[in-house]
Amino acid sequence: MYEQDGLQDHYYMILYGAATMFAALAGLYLLFRHRNALSDAEPPLALRRWTAAFFAAIAMSHVWWTAIGTVVLKNNLFIRNAINIMLDSVTLVPLMMTVLLKMLQDRRRPLWPVPAAILPAAAVTIYLGIIERNPIYEDFLRIYLLITATAFITYMIYAVKQYGEWLHDNYADLKHKEVWQSMLLMVIILLMFYGYKTNFGGFLSEYLVQLNTIVLIVFLTWRVETLQQLDEEQEEETFEELTTSSEPASKLPNHIGPLLKKHCEESLLYLQNDLTLHRLSTAIGTNRTYLSAYFQQQGITYNSYINRLRTERFMQLYRDSIDNNKPFSVQETAIESGFQSYRTFAAAFKTSMGMTASEWMEKEKET
């Protein structure tokens, strides 16, 4: 991009401009459109806004690298790099970390550690790189950012594990697994992106960062667009519910079992495919903490309880169809049994029955 760097390349400028345009348009789209275009999922607005801010930082990064490098500090490569790296460190890095944290909707995670972790890098870059003009700041940044990235990834591994357990305990629809599975790819893309942006790299890395930026924008936009907003009530602690409930904990098993049978099983409430632990607890007249404790005492989870009921419903509908010689569709019956998709049904059925639905139906025909 810069003449002194030997980057006056027509194809590179096309990539550079495309990445800037993609970032700007995607950011504006997420910021001003509050409904998803790629799915029927209810969008998580906080995540959309943070992602839009991240895309805006990408576009602005291209602007200040161009402006500072070609106009303000055209003949001072060292200071130009120090200023731009400092600007990227206080915008792109904390925003990309925040986006990843916001994808975990199991609780309100504090964000203050993110800027706290980045400020030392910015301070050292300003003092050693810009004021003192000491090239040692580059070595410090490499080591410090490597430590920061390692610590953050370690935390994300732990947090994603917690998130998966929370989803399993609060949501019967297993399709939510893809939320945390895609985290791995997201982290890899973001690490590549930041590695090149801080770089200090050569001609080849400048091409790769633009390609990676475009891939990142497309992937992250898709991820945000297809991510379902989970119940905000699930994020709240339920200590107040515990202390204000009129039912003592010792009576939980005898109290909750009949409520579940009447208000969930007999009423077929479990057929609602958006039913969550929180909504179920409200429907039966108790609170989420008590209901979760009840399932734990029974040696099951909310997920397994609801999916067992739906699986049994599927099996009953199948038997009724066979007995009455009615046409039968596995996909349609799975949806009718409360599952959101055939994929979630297949996974739940195999977990509950220890065999696939096809294997079970074959056995039923033999009896």
C-alpha positions as CSV (number, residue, x, y, z in Angstrom):
1,M,0.0,0.0,0.0
2,Y,2.8,2.4,0.8
3,E,5.4,3.3,-1.8
4,Q,8.3,3.2,0.6
5,D,7.3,-0.4,1.5
6,G,7.1,-1.5,-2.1
7,L,3.4,-2.3,-1.7
8,Q,2.0,-0.2,-4.6
9,D,0.1,-3.1,-6.1
10,H,-3.1,-2.9,-8.0
11,Y,-4.5,-6.3,-6.8
12,Y,-3.6,-5.5,-3.2
13,M,-5.4,-2.2,-3.4
14,I,-8.5,-4.0,-4.6
15,L,-8.3,-6.5,-1.7
16,Y,-7.7,-3.6,0.7
17,G,-10.6,-1.6,-0.5
18,A,-12.9,-4.7,-0.6
19,A,-12.1,-5.5,3.1
20,T,-12.7,-1.9,4.1
21,M,-16.0,-1.8,2.2
22,F,-17.1,-5.2,3.6
23,A,-16.4,-4.1,7.2
24,A,-18.2,-0.8,6.8
25,L,-21.3,-2.2,5.2
26,A,-21.5,-5.2,7.6
27,G,-21.2,-2.9,10.6
28,L,-23.9,-0.6,9.3
29,Y,-26.1,-3.6,8.6
30,L,-25.8,-5.1,12.1
31,L,-26.2,-1.7,13.7
32,F,-29.3,-0.5,12.0
33,R,-31.1,-3.7,11.2
34,H,-32.5,-5.3,14.3
35,R,-34.0,-8.3,12.6
36,N,-32.1,-11.3,11.1
37,A,-32.1,-11.7,7.4
38,L,-30.5,-15.1,7.2
39,S,-32.7,-16.9,9.8
40,D,-35.9,-16.6,11.9
41,A,-33.8,-16.5,15.1
42,E,-34.5,-13.6,17.5
43,P,-31.2,-11.6,17.3
44,P,-29.0,-10.9,20.4
45,L,-28.9,-7.1,20.0
46,A,-26.0,-6.5,22.4
47,L,-23.9,-8.9,20.4
48,R,-24.9,-7.2,17.1
49,R,-23.8,-3.8,18.4
50,W,-20.5,-5.0,19.7
51,T,-19.8,-6.8,16.4
52,A,-20.8,-3.6,14.5
53,A,-18.3,-1.7,16.6
54,F,-15.6,-4.3,15.8
55,F,-16.4,-4.0,12.1
56,A,-16.2,-0.2,12.4
57,A,-12.8,-0.5,14.0
58,I,-11.6,-2.7,11.1
59,A,-12.7,-0.1,8.6
60,M,-11.2,2.7,10.7
61,S,-7.9,0.8,11.0
62,H,-7.6,0.8,7.2
63,V,-8.3,4.5,7.2
64,W,-5.7,5.4,9.8
65,W,-3.0,3.1,8.3
66,T,-3.6,4.8,5.0
67,A,-3.8,8.4,6.3
68,I,-0.9,8.2,8.7
69,G,1.3,6.2,6.3
70,T,0.8,8.2,3.1
71,V,0.1,11.7,4.4
72,V,1.0,12.4,8.0
73,L,4.2,10.2,8.5
74,K,5.0,9.3,5.0
75,N,8.8,9.3,5.6
76,N,8.9,8.0,9.1
77,L,8.1,4.3,9.0
78,F,9.1,3.5,12.6
79,I,6.7,6.1,14.2
80,R,4.0,5.3,11.7
81,N,4.0,1.6,12.7
82,A,4.2,2.4,16.4
83,I,1.1,4.8,16.2
84,N,-0.9,2.4,14.1
85,I,-0.1,-0.6,16.2
86,M,-1.1,1.3,19.3
87,L,-4.4,2.4,17.7
88,D,-5.1,-1.2,16.7
89,S,-4.3,-2.5,20.2
90,V,-6.8,-0.2,21.9
91,T,-9.6,-0.8,19.4
92,L,-9.4,-4.0,17.5
93,V,-8.0,-6.3,20.2
94,P,-10.5,-5.4,23.0
95,L,-13.4,-5.4,20.6
96,M,-12.6,-8.8,19.2
97,M,-12.3,-10.2,22.8
98,T,-15.6,-8.6,23.8
99,V,-17.4,-10.1,20.8
100,L,-16.3,-13.6,21.8
101,L,-17.3,-13.0,25.4
102,K,-20.7,-11.7,24.3
103,M,-21.4,-14.9,22.3
104,L,-21.5,-16.7,25.7
105,Q,-25.0,-15.8,26.9
106,D,-25.1,-17.9,30.0
107,R,-24.3,-15.0,32.3
108,R,-23.4,-11.3,32.3
109,R,-19.6,-11.6,32.2
110,P,-17.6,-8.5,33.3
111,L,-15.8,-6.7,30.5
112,W,-13.4,-4.6,32.5
113,P,-10.6,-7.2,32.3
114,V,-10.4,-6.7,28.6
115,P,-9.3,-3.0,28.5
116,A,-7.3,-3.7,31.7
117,A,-5.3,-6.3,29.8
118,I,-4.7,-4.1,26.8
119,L,-3.8,-0.8,28.4
120,P,-0.2,-1.9,29.4
121,A,0.5,-2.7,25.7
122,A,-0.8,0.6,24.6
123,A,1.2,2.5,27.3
124,V,4.5,0.8,26.5
125,T,3.9,1.4,22.8
126,I,3.3,5.1,23.4
127,Y,6.3,5.5,25.7
128,L,8.9,3.3,24.2
129,G,7.8,3.3,20.6
130,I,6.5,6.9,20.0
131,I,8.2,9.0,22.7
132,E,11.5,7.2,23.2
133,R,11.6,5.6,19.6
134,N,13.1,2.5,21.1
135,P,12.6,-0.6,18.8
136,I,12.6,-2.8,21.9
137,Y,8.9,-2.1,22.2
138,E,8.2,-4.5,19.4
139,D,9.8,-7.4,21.4
140,F,7.8,-6.4,24.4
141,L,4.5,-6.3,22.5
142,R,5.2,-9.7,20.9
143,I,5.8,-11.3,24.3
144,Y,3.0,-9.4,26.2
145,L,0.4,-10.1,23.5
146,L,1.4,-13.7,23.3
147,I,0.9,-14.0,27.1
148,T,-2.4,-12.1,26.9
149,A,-3.7,-14.3,24.0
150,T,-2.7,-17.5,25.8
151,A,-4.5,-16.3,29.0
152,F,-7.6,-15.3,27.1
153,I,-7.8,-18.5,25.1
154,T,-7.3,-20.6,28.3
155,Y,-10.2,-18.6,29.8
156,M,-12.4,-19.1,26.7
157,I,-11.8,-22.9,26.8
158,Y,-13.0,-22.9,30.4
159,A,-15.9,-20.5,29.7
160,V,-17.1,-22.4,26.6
161,K,-17.1,-25.6,28.6
162,Q,-19.3,-23.9,31.2
163,Y,-21.5,-22.5,28.4
164,G,-22.0,-26.0,26.9
165,E,-23.0,-27.3,30.3
166,W,-25.4,-24.4,30.9
167,L,-27.0,-24.9,27.5
168,H,-27.4,-28.6,28.2
169,D,-29.1,-27.9,31.6
170,N,-31.4,-25.1,30.4
171,Y,-32.3,-25.9,26.8
172,A,-33.6,-29.2,25.4
173,D,-32.9,-28.2,21.8
174,L,-29.4,-29.6,21.0
175,K,-29.0,-27.3,18.0
176,H,-27.6,-24.7,20.4
177,K,-24.4,-26.8,20.5
178,E,-23.3,-25.2,17.2
179,V,-22.9,-21.9,19.1
180,W,-19.9,-23.0,21.0
181,Q,-18.6,-25.4,18.4
182,S,-18.1,-22.5,16.0
183,M,-16.1,-20.6,18.7
184,L,-13.0,-22.7,17.7
185,L,-13.1,-21.5,14.2
186,M,-13.8,-17.9,15.3
187,V,-10.8,-17.9,17.7
188,I,-8.5,-19.2,14.9
189,I,-9.7,-16.5,12.5
190,L,-9.4,-13.8,15.0
191,L,-5.9,-14.9,16.1
192,M,-4.8,-14.9,12.4
193,F,-6.3,-11.5,12.0
194,Y,-4.6,-9.9,15.0
195,G,-1.3,-11.7,14.3
196,Y,-1.1,-10.0,10.9
197,K,-2.5,-6.6,12.1
198,T,0.2,-6.3,14.8
199,N,2.6,-7.8,12.6
200,F,5.2,-6.2,11.7
201,G,5.1,-8.4,8.5
202,G,6.1,-8.3,5.0
203,F,4.5,-8.1,1.6
204,L,2.9,-11.6,1.8
205,S,1.3,-11.0,5.2
206,E,-0.3,-7.8,3.9
207,Y,-2.2,-9.9,1.3
208,L,-3.1,-12.6,3.8
209,V,-4.5,-10.1,6.3
210,Q,-6.9,-8.7,3.8
211,L,-8.2,-12.1,2.7
212,N,-8.5,-13.2,6.3
213,T,-10.4,-9.9,7.1
214,I,-13.0,-10.6,4.4
215,V,-13.4,-14.2,5.6
216,L,-13.7,-13.0,9.2
217,I,-16.4,-10.4,8.3
218,V,-18.5,-12.9,6.3
219,F,-18.2,-15.6,9.0
220,L,-18.9,-13.3,11.9
221,T,-21.9,-11.8,10.2
222,W,-23.3,-15.2,9.5
223,R,-22.7,-16.3,13.1
224,V,-24.4,-13.3,14.6
225,E,-27.3,-13.6,12.1
226,T,-28.0,-17.2,13.0
227,L,-27.5,-16.9,16.7
228,Q,-30.6,-17.1,18.8
229,Q,-31.1,-14.6,21.6
230,L,-31.4,-16.7,24.8
231,D,-33.7,-15.7,27.7
232,E,-32.3,-12.8,29.6
233,E,-33.9,-14.2,32.7
234,Q,-31.5,-17.1,32.5
235,E,-28.6,-14.8,33.1
236,E,-29.9,-13.7,36.5
237,E,-28.9,-15.3,39.7
238,T,-31.9,-16.8,41.6
239,F,-30.8,-16.2,45.2
240,E,-33.8,-13.9,45.7
241,E,-36.1,-16.7,44.5
242,L,-34.6,-19.1,46.9
243,T,-35.0,-16.8,49.9
244,T,-38.6,-15.7,49.1
245,S,-40.0,-19.1,48.1
246,S,-42.7,-20.4,50.5
247,E,-41.6,-24.0,49.9
248,P,-38.8,-25.5,52.0
249,A,-36.1,-27.3,50.2
250,S,-36.9,-30.6,52.0
251,K,-40.3,-30.7,50.2
252,L,-39.0,-30.2,46.7
253,P,-39.2,-33.8,45.4
254,N,-42.8,-34.3,46.6
255,H,-43.8,-30.9,45.5
256,I,-42.3,-30.6,42.1
257,G,-42.9,-34.1,40.7
258,P,-46.7,-33.8,40.6
259,L,-46.5,-30.3,39.2
260,L,-44.4,-31.5,36.3
261,K,-46.7,-34.4,35.6
262,K,-49.8,-32.1,35.6
263,H,-48.5,-29.0,33.9
264,C,-45.8,-30.4,31.6
265,E,-46.5,-34.1,30.8
266,E,-50.4,-34.3,30.9
267,S,-50.8,-30.8,29.3
268,L,-48.2,-31.7,26.6
269,L,-46.3,-28.5,27.4
270,Y,-43.1,-30.2,26.4
271,L,-44.2,-30.0,22.8
272,Q,-43.3,-26.4,22.7
273,N,-39.9,-26.4,21.0
274,D,-38.8,-23.1,22.6
275,L,-39.5,-24.4,26.1
276,T,-36.6,-23.6,28.5
277,L,-35.9,-24.5,32.1
278,H,-36.9,-20.9,33.1
279,R,-40.2,-21.1,31.2
280,L,-41.0,-24.5,32.5
281,S,-40.4,-23.4,36.1
282,T,-42.8,-20.5,35.6
283,A,-45.4,-22.7,34.0
284,I,-45.5,-25.1,37.0
285,G,-45.4,-22.3,39.6
286,T,-41.9,-22.7,41.0
287,N,-38.5,-21.2,40.3
288,R,-35.6,-22.2,38.2
289,T,-33.3,-23.0,41.1
290,Y,-35.7,-25.4,42.8
291,L,-36.6,-27.1,39.5
292,S,-32.9,-27.5,38.6
293,A,-32.2,-28.9,42.1
294,Y,-35.1,-31.3,41.6
295,F,-33.7,-32.7,38.3
296,Q,-30.3,-33.0,39.9
297,Q,-31.8,-35.0,42.8
298,Q,-33.4,-37.3,40.3
299,G,-30.1,-37.9,38.6
300,I,-31.2,-36.3,35.3
301,T,-31.0,-32.9,33.6
302,Y,-33.7,-30.7,32.2
303,N,-32.4,-31.5,28.7
304,S,-32.8,-35.3,29.2
305,Y,-36.2,-34.9,30.9
306,I,-37.7,-32.9,28.0
307,N,-36.1,-35.0,25.3
308,R,-37.3,-38.2,26.9
309,L,-40.9,-37.0,26.9
310,R,-40.5,-35.9,23.2
311,T,-38.9,-39.2,22.3
312,E,-41.8,-41.1,24.0
313,R,-44.3,-38.9,22.1
314,F,-42.6,-39.8,18.8
315,M,-42.7,-43.5,19.6
316,Q,-46.4,-43.3,20.5
317,L,-47.2,-41.5,17.3
318,Y,-45.3,-44.0,15.3
319,R,-47.1,-46.9,16.9
320,D,-50.5,-45.2,16.3
321,S,-49.7,-44.7,12.6
322,I,-48.7,-48.3,12.2
323,D,-51.8,-49.6,14.0
324,N,-54.1,-47.4,11.9
325,N,-52.2,-47.9,8.6
326,K,-51.6,-44.2,8.3
327,P,-48.8,-42.7,6.3
328,F,-45.8,-41.9,8.4
329,S,-43.0,-39.4,8.0
330,V,-40.1,-39.4,10.5
331,Q,-39.2,-35.7,9.9
332,E,-42.8,-34.5,10.3
333,T,-43.4,-36.7,13.3
334,A,-40.2,-35.4,15.0
335,I,-41.4,-31.8,14.6
336,E,-44.8,-32.8,15.8
337,S,-43.2,-34.3,18.9
338,G,-41.6,-31.0,19.9
339,F,-38.2,-31.1,18.2
340,Q,-37.1,-28.1,16.2
341,S,-35.3,-30.1,13.5
342,Y,-34.7,-33.6,12.4
343,R,-31.0,-33.3,13.4
344,T,-31.8,-32.4,17.0
345,F,-34.4,-35.2,17.1
346,A,-31.9,-37.8,15.8
347,A,-29.3,-36.9,18.4
348,A,-31.9,-36.8,21.3
349,F,-33.4,-40.1,20.2
350,K,-30.1,-42.0,20.1
351,T,-29.1,-40.5,23.5
352,S,-32.4,-41.6,25.1
353,M,-32.8,-45.0,23.5
354,G,-29.2,-46.0,22.8
355,M,-30.1,-46.6,19.1
356,T,-31.1,-44.6,16.1
357,A,-34.8,-44.0,15.2
358,S,-34.4,-46.2,12.1
359,E,-33.0,-49.1,14.2
360,W,-35.8,-48.7,16.7
361,M,-38.5,-48.7,14.0
362,E,-37.0,-51.8,12.5
363,K,-37.2,-53.6,15.8
364,E,-40.8,-52.4,16.3
365,K,-41.7,-54.0,12.9
366,E,-40.3,-57.3,14.0
367,T,-42.4,-57.5,17.2
